[in-house]
Amino acid sequence: MAFSPDGRLLVTSGDVKDENTARLWDVADPAEPVLLARIEIGPDANALAVAFSPNGRTLATGTEYSDVAVRLWNVSDPAKPTLLTGPLKGHQDDIRRVAFSPDGRTLASGSDDAQVRLWDVTDPAHATSLGEPLGGHTNPVIGLAFSPDGHTVASGSGDNTVRLWRTADRTQSGQPLTGHQAAVNTVAFSPDGATLATGGQDHTVRLWNMTVPQAVHGICAVTGNTLTREMWDKFVSAELPYSPPCS
């Protein structure tokens, strides 16, 4: 499920045999929700993932089964949704999460293939893939969120870890966040981006201070990988394995 940014629409979908639809509801009066439309996604294409764009005019769906794809829908008139683009192919297994960047120009999708993909949706009618998938997880990606500034994507996985990705160059930021003892189902940034919350099947919620990785990223952006092996041995330790922090 997902609410539109103005809170007046709700989209629902799920894994229902022979259903293959998402539903749009008018919830302006929450006591009396009204079904506005059924979106026929396609044969054998249940939507496991849904998200509204920040302006509320575009709906993203991610599907499963034999038709694994991302689709974008024009919901400017929620009573008459129309397909903008898709199917966008690339994932090799069910798509569990989709999320828009705060500026609405990028869409992230997470899948059972253990990968995150980024899509350029600046023009939703002509969406394209942004390079190679973000790989590193060893189990399905089931949690996904952009930071408020859009510079980072957090992904939670069935491998019990959270990974942070820089959207500018589509590379991993730092080491995986570990501590959960089971799959990480959900991730969410605080409005100021300083804290990341993660929820896992180990029945715990963890809070992560994001100012440290931000500071590291800023320092490394300025200095680059200038800590040579000779400098490491002299200033850090000749006994510790050479591991420059900005590599």
N, C-alpha and C positions, 0 to 999 in steps of 0.2 A: 504494500500500500504506500501511497505518497499523497501528501497535500500539495496543492498549488501554492505558490508564494503568498497569494492574498488570502489563502485559507477558505476560498469559496468552492473549490473543486477537490474531489477525492478520486483517485484512480485505484482500482483494486484488480488483482489478477492472481493467478495461482496455477498449481499443478492439478488440473481437473481433467479427467479422461474425456476426450472428444469435445472439450470446451473451446480451446484455441481463441479465447477472447480476453480483452481487458474491458472493464466497465468504468465509465465516467459518471460521477454523481455530483449533483448540485447539493452542497451542504451549507449553503448560506444560512439556512435555518437547520441547525443540527438535529432538532427534534423531528424534522420531517424531511429527510434526505430524498432527493428525486433522481431517478435514473435518467440520465440524459442521452447516453449512447453506449452501444457495444462496439468495440473496435475488433473487427475480424482480422486477426494477425496473420493467419495462414494455416494451411493444413499441417497438423502435427507440430504446432509451434506455440506451446503454452509459454506465456510470459512469466518468468520467475523474477525478473528485475524491472522496476519502473522508476522513472524520475522526471520531474518537471524542470524545464529550463528556468533560470532566474526571472525571466520576464513572463513566465507562465504560458507562453504561446506555443511551446514545443514540448512534446512528450517523447521520452526515450523508452524503448522496451528492449529487453534482452531475453532470448528464448532458449529452449532446450530441445531435446530429442534429435530428430534427423535434420531439423531446420535451425541450426545454431547460428544466430545472427543478431545484430543490433538494427533496430528500425527507428526512424524519427517520424513523428506525426504532428501535423498542424492541428492544434486544438484551440485556435483563436476563436472559432465557433465551436464550443464543446459539444453542441448537439449534432455537429456534422464534422467529425474528425476526418482528416484525409492524410494519406501517406505522403511524406515529403521525400524521403530517401531510404534506400535499403532494398534488400537485405545487405548489410555491411558484414562481410565475411572475414574470417581470420582466426577466430577461436576454434579450438578443436573439440570442445566439450561444453556442457551446459553453462550458460552465462548467469551468474548468481547476483551480480551487483552492477548497477550503472549509476554514475554520478556526474553532474555538470560542475564545471569550474564556476567560481563566483561571477566571472564576467560573461559566462555563457558561451565562450568561444571554444572550449575544449570539453570533450566527454571522455570519461574513463569507464572501462568495463572490466570486470573481474570474473574469472571463469574457473570451472572445475579442471581446466587444463593447467592450472597453477600459474597462469600468466595474467598480467594487467596490460590492457591495450589502451592507447590514447588516440582520439579521433578529433580532427579539426572540424568543428561544426559552426564555424563563423558564418557560413551560409548553409543553413540546415538542409536546403534542397540539394546541395552538392557536397556532402560530407566526405572526407577522405581520411585514410589512416595516417597517423603521425609516426612513421618509422617502424622499427622492429618492436615486438612486444617486450614488456619489462619482465624479465625472467629472474628467478632466484628462489621463489617459494617451491616447496617440494610436495605441496598438497593444495587442494582447491582454495581459491581466493574467495572468501565469503564476507569480507568487510571492506568498505571502500569509502574514502572521504577526502575532499580537497581542504587544504588550509584556507583560512579567510582571505589571504593575499593571493591564493591560486598558485603559489610557487612550489607547493609540496602536495603530493598525494600519499596518503597512508593506506596501506593494505593489510588486512588481517587474514590469516590463513589457517587451514586445518593442520598445518605443521607447527602450531602453537606459537608462532612468531608474528610480529608486526614489522613491516618494512616501510621505509620512507623513501620517496622518489622525487627527484628534482624535475619539475616539468620543463624547465628551460632546455636541458640537455638530455632528459630522459635517462638519468643515471641514478643509482642508489645513493642515498645520503647516509653515510655512517653505517654502522653495523645493525643487524636485525635487533629489534627490541624483544628480549626474552624474559620469561618469568611465569607466564601462563602455563598451566599444566595440561591444558586441553585446547581444542580449536578456538581461535579468536573470531567470534561471530560478528562483532560490530566495532566500529571505530568512529570517533567524533571529536572534532576540534572545538575548543572554547571560542567564543566570538572574537577574542583578541589574539587567538592563535598561540597563546603562551602555554596552553595545556592540551594534551591529547588524552582522551578517555578511551579505554579498551575494555570490552566485555567478552568473557570466555565461557566455554562450556564447563570450565572448572568451578563455575558459580562465583567467580570473583570479578570485580571491576578494578582496573589499575589506572592511576593517573600519572602521566609522564610530563616532566618539565621540558618544554620544547625550546626554551631560550638557550640551553647549552648547545644543541645541534645547530641552532641558528647562528650562534656566536662562532662555532667551529667553521661553519660554512663561510661566514664572512671573512674570517681570518685566512682560511685556505684560498679564498678567491683573490685575496691581495697578495699572499706570499707564494702561492703555487707550491709545487713539490720541490722545494729547494733544500730540504734536509738530506744531505748526501750520507752515504754510509760512513765516510770519514768523520763527518760532523756528529753522526749518531754515536759512534764509538767514543768520541771525545767528550761530548756534552751530556749524553744520556747514559749509555752503558755499553761496554764492550762485551758483556756477558749475555745481555738480552738480544733476541733475534731482531734483526733490522726490520722495522715496521713503521715507515714514515706516516704520520697521521693524515697527511693530505694526499696520499697516493690514490 
